[in-house]
Amino acid sequence: MPLILPPQRPSPAFPVLAQATPMPDTLAGGVIAIGNFDGVHRGHQYVIEQTVGLARRLGRKALVLTFEPHPRAFFQPDRPLFRLADGPTKIRLLAALGLDAVAIAGFDKAFAALSAEDFVTQVLVGWLKAAHVVIGQDFHYGAARAGNAQSLIEAGIVHGFDVTRMTALCDGEATVSSTAIRDALMSGRIEDANALLGHAWFISTEVIHGDKRGRTLGYPTANLRLDPNSQLAHGIYAVKLGLDGIWHDAVASFGRRPTFDNGAPLLEVHVFDFSGDLYGREVDVAFAGYIREELKFDGLDALIAQMDEDSGKARAILARR
């Protein structure tokens, strides 16, 4: 399948509303989809597409209410959470779907303690001034997940908003879910992850200084740190590196570099046919395919020969995308 590259970053004028931000009159009375939207995958895109369509038919604005940090990170801080998209990346993906604004509720102790009734009166009615709410099939809200779809429908009757409950999107017999995408990335099944996402999985971060060993091997690299909780499979990948809106073919290694130091995980990207200083630059890296697992080599000649082979495979994968 063709590689669908990430959208451009949203305009600074795109409204991102923190919970302390009053709802502008121009956005009040909107149609609001609620969810974590980690990865903004095809299932999320379907919900948002329906939300935007409904808002346009009703002559209202389309918004998303999402949460930062991810609720699971709040409730289980000691359990690593492999997020598919950090906060800024999630906003970038959402902003490309035709929404008029994104509202972000800070998921902290006070927010988690809100009763179901208070969530409705303080958040949906008091802050967002919702006219219509769109939820997933397993939606719960309020402390101890006390509220559900039926109670929200009943609350809407009292407070004057409508509720649409969406069913999950399936790909064949499998439900499109963030969990399934994480599982694919953890096992190196990049094509499967991208198919469920509906776009290439990517990361955005700053290029950092490394030990510059790649230069001596004939493969200079841009070095990037992934989130410490990332569980992306270690190995060699065909990728594209985005810089200033231009995408470059590349090959990347993610792992601990067992031939040299077995250190902390690092993403090292060699950009084909490129010269220039990337240090300190913010770049995107979109993953197109998995080539092989990370290996330890007995000497530099064997390593370079393997890098030559990996580069050829990466070019072939990217040519098909």
C-alpha positions in Angstrom: 0.0 0.0 0.0 1.2 3.6 -0.6 2.9 5.3 2.3 0.7 8.1 3.7 3.0 10.7 5.1 2.2 12.8 8.2 0.3 16.0 7.7 1.9 19.4 8.1 1.9 21.0 11.5 -1.2 23.0 12.2 -1.3 26.8 11.8 -0.5 28.7 15.0 -4.0 30.1 14.6 -5.6 26.6 15.0 -7.5 26.8 18.4 -6.2 24.5 21.1 -8.2 25.1 24.3 -6.8 24.2 27.7 -9.3 23.6 30.4 -8.7 27.0 32.0 -9.4 28.7 28.6 -13.0 30.1 28.3 -14.9 28.7 25.3 -15.0 31.4 22.6 -18.5 32.4 21.5 -17.5 31.3 17.9 -17.0 27.7 19.1 -19.8 27.4 21.7 -22.7 25.1 20.9 -20.5 22.7 19.0 -20.5 19.0 18.2 -17.9 17.4 20.4 -16.2 14.0 20.0 -14.6 12.7 23.2 -11.7 10.3 23.5 -8.0 9.7 24.1 -7.4 9.3 20.4 -3.9 7.9 20.8 -2.4 7.6 17.4 -5.5 9.1 15.7 -5.9 5.8 13.9 -8.6 4.8 11.3 -11.2 4.2 13.9 -10.6 7.6 15.4 -10.6 9.1 12.0 -14.0 7.6 11.3 -15.5 9.0 14.5 -14.1 12.4 13.7 -15.3 12.3 10.1 -18.8 11.6 11.4 -18.5 14.4 13.9 -17.4 16.9 11.3 -20.1 15.8 9.0 -22.8 16.1 11.6 -21.5 19.5 12.7 -21.7 20.8 9.1 -25.2 19.5 8.7 -26.3 21.2 11.9 -24.5 24.4 11.1 -22.3 24.0 14.2 -18.6 23.8 15.0 -16.8 20.4 15.2 -14.5 19.9 18.2 -12.6 17.1 20.0 -12.2 16.8 23.8 -9.2 14.8 24.6 -7.0 14.3 27.8 -3.4 14.9 28.7 -1.6 13.1 30.2 -3.2 9.9 29.0 -5.5 8.6 31.8 -3.7 5.3 32.0 -0.4 7.2 32.8 -2.2 8.9 35.7 -3.9 5.8 37.1 -0.9 3.5 36.5 2.2 5.7 36.7 4.6 2.8 37.3 3.4 0.9 34.2 5.2 2.1 31.0 2.7 3.5 28.4 3.9 3.2 24.8 2.1 6.2 23.3 1.5 6.1 19.6 1.4 9.9 19.5 2.5 12.5 22.1 0.4 15.5 22.8 1.7 17.8 20.1 1.6 15.0 17.5 -2.0 14.1 18.4 -3.0 17.7 18.0 -1.2 17.8 14.6 -3.1 14.7 13.4 -6.5 15.9 14.7 -6.1 19.4 13.2 -5.7 17.8 9.7 -9.2 16.2 9.9 -11.3 19.3 9.4 -12.0 20.0 13.1 -12.5 23.6 14.2 -10.7 23.2 17.5 -9.3 20.7 20.0 -10.0 21.0 23.7 -7.6 19.4 26.2 -8.6 18.5 29.7 -5.8 18.1 32.1 -6.1 14.7 33.6 -5.0 15.2 37.2 -6.2 14.1 40.6 -9.0 16.7 40.7 -10.2 15.8 37.2 -10.1 12.1 38.0 -12.2 12.7 41.1 -15.0 14.5 39.2 -18.3 12.6 39.6 -20.2 11.7 36.5 -22.6 14.5 37.1 -19.9 17.0 37.7 -18.2 15.9 34.4 -21.4 16.7 32.6 -22.2 20.0 34.3 -18.6 21.4 34.7 -16.9 20.1 31.5 -19.5 19.4 28.8 -22.0 22.1 29.8 -20.1 24.6 31.8 -16.8 24.7 29.8 -17.5 23.3 26.4 -21.2 24.4 26.0 -21.8 21.2 24.0 -24.9 21.0 21.8 -24.1 17.4 20.7 -21.6 14.8 22.0 -20.1 11.9 20.0 -18.8 8.9 22.0 -17.4 5.4 21.4 -19.3 2.3 22.2 -17.4 1.6 25.5 -17.4 5.2 26.7 -17.3 5.8 30.5 -16.8 9.0 32.4 -16.6 10.3 35.9 -14.9 8.9 39.0 -14.7 5.1 39.1 -16.1 5.2 35.5 -19.6 5.6 37.0 -21.1 7.2 33.9 -21.8 5.3 30.7 -23.5 5.9 27.3 -27.0 5.5 28.7 -26.5 7.9 31.6 -24.9 10.4 29.2 -28.0 10.3 27.0 -30.2 10.8 30.0 -28.0 13.8 31.2 -28.3 15.2 27.7 -32.0 15.3 27.9 -31.8 17.2 31.2 -29.1 19.6 30.0 -30.1 20.1 26.4 -27.5 18.2 24.3 -27.8 15.2 22.1 -25.6 12.1 22.1 -24.4 9.9 19.2 -22.8 6.6 20.1 -20.4 5.2 17.5 -19.6 1.5 17.0 -16.0 0.3 16.6 -14.4 0.2 13.2 -13.3 -3.3 12.1 -10.6 -4.3 9.6 -11.8 -7.8 8.6 -12.6 -9.5 11.8 -10.2 -7.4 13.9 -11.2 -4.2 15.7 -9.0 -1.2 14.8 -7.5 -0.2 18.1 -4.5 1.5 19.6 -3.6 -1.7 21.4 -3.4 -3.7 18.1 -1.2 -1.0 16.6 1.2 -1.0 19.6 1.4 -4.8 19.3 2.3 -4.5 15.7 5.1 -1.9 16.4 6.5 -3.9 19.2 6.9 -6.9 16.9 8.3 -4.9 13.9 5.1 -5.3 11.8 5.3 -1.7 10.5 3.1 -2.3 7.4 0.3 -3.8 9.7 0.6 -0.8 12.1 0.5 1.7 9.2 -2.6 -0.1 7.7 -4.5 0.2 11.0 -3.3 3.8 11.5 -4.3 4.9 8.0 -1.0 6.8 7.9 2.7 6.1 8.5 3.6 5.9 12.2 6.0 8.7 12.9 7.9 10.5 15.6 8.9 14.2 15.7 11.9 15.2 17.8 15.1 17.1 17.8 18.4 15.8 16.3 21.0 15.4 19.0 24.7 15.0 19.0 26.1 11.5 19.0 29.5 9.9 19.0 29.8 10.6 15.2 30.9 7.0 14.6 28.7 6.8 11.5 30.9 9.3 9.7 33.9 7.0 10.0 31.8 4.1 8.6 30.6 6.1 5.6 27.1 6.3 7.1 26.6 9.7 8.9 23.5 9.6 10.9 21.0 12.0 12.5 20.5 10.8 16.1 17.2 11.0 17.9 15.9 9.9 21.3 12.5 8.3 21.4 10.2 8.5 24.4 11.7 6.3 27.2 8.5 4.3 27.2 8.6 3.5 23.5 8.5 -0.2 22.9 9.2 -0.1 19.2 11.0 -3.2 18.2 14.8 -2.8 18.0 16.1 -3.3 14.5 16.7 -1.7 11.1 13.9 0.2 9.2 13.2 1.9 5.9 12.1 5.4 6.8 11.5 8.8 5.4 12.9 11.9 7.2 10.9 15.1 7.0 12.6 18.4 7.2 11.0 21.8 6.4 8.2 20.0 4.5 10.5 18.0 2.3 10.7 14.2 2.7 14.0 12.3 2.2 14.5 8.5 1.8 16.5 7.0 4.6 17.5 3.9 6.5 17.4 3.8 10.3 18.6 1.7 13.2 16.8 1.7 16.5 18.4 -0.1 19.4 21.4 -0.3 21.8 24.3 -0.7 19.3 25.5 -4.0 20.6 28.6 -4.0 18.3 29.9 -0.9 20.2 28.4 0.1 23.5 25.0 -1.6 24.2 23.9 1.7 25.5 20.5 3.4 25.9 18.1 3.0 22.9 18.8 5.5 20.1 17.3 6.1 16.7 20.0 6.6 14.1 18.9 7.8 10.7 21.1 7.8 7.6 19.5 10.0 4.9 20.3 9.0 1.4 22.0 11.5 -0.9 21.8 14.3 1.6 24.4 16.7 2.9 23.7 19.3 5.5 23.8 20.0 9.3 20.8 18.6 11.1 21.9 19.1 14.7 19.3 20.9 16.7 16.7 20.7 14.0 13.2 19.3 14.6 12.5 16.5 12.2 9.9 13.9 11.5 10.7 10.3 10.9 8.0 8.2 9.2 8.4 4.4 9.3 7.8 2.5 6.1 9.1 -1.0 6.7 11.1 -3.3 8.9 14.2 -4.9 7.5 15.8 -7.0 10.2 16.5 -7.3 13.9 19.5 -5.6 15.6 22.7 -7.7 15.5 26.2 -7.7 16.9 29.0 -7.9 14.5 32.6 -9.2 15.0 34.2 -6.4 13.1 33.7 -3.2 11.2 34.0 -4.8 7.7 31.1 -7.1 8.4 29.1 -4.3 9.8 29.7 -2.0 6.8 28.8 -4.8 4.4 25.5 -5.4 6.3 24.8 -1.6 6.2 25.3 -1.6 2.5 22.8 -4.5 2.2 20.3 -2.8 4.5 20.5 0.4 2.6 19.7 -1.4 -0.7 16.7 -3.1 1.0 15.5 0.3 2.4 15.7 1.9 -1.0 13.7 -1.0 -2.6 11.0 -0.7 0.1 10.7 3.0 -0.3 10.6 2.7 -4.1 7.5 0.6 -3.7 5.8 3.0 -1.3 
